[in-house]
Amino acid sequence: MESVRKANQRLRNYPLLLSKCADKASAYAVCVSRDLNVQHKICDAEFKEFLACIRKSALEMKTKL
């Protein structure tokens, strides 16, 4: 059950990670919601910036994603 406890702890950290990357998350959300016909990789740059921010925050918090 140790793995379940660790997974639950990682899930509890997600709001903190998202709050640290709110600006990147909103830029990605704006890009995705810009058009009703979202196509594959149209917002790839924004997504990569958001993902890099999440990963950097996870490293700073010494947690896994």
BELSULCOR-V246766 format. One line per field, one symbol per residue. ss: DSSP state (h for helix, s for strand, l for the rest). A space follows every 50 residues. Layout:
# BELSULCOR-V246766
ss: ???
This chain:
# BELSULCOR-V246766
ss: lhhhhhhhhhhhhhhhhhhhlhhhhhhhhhhhhllllllllllhhhhhhh hhhhhhhhhhlllll
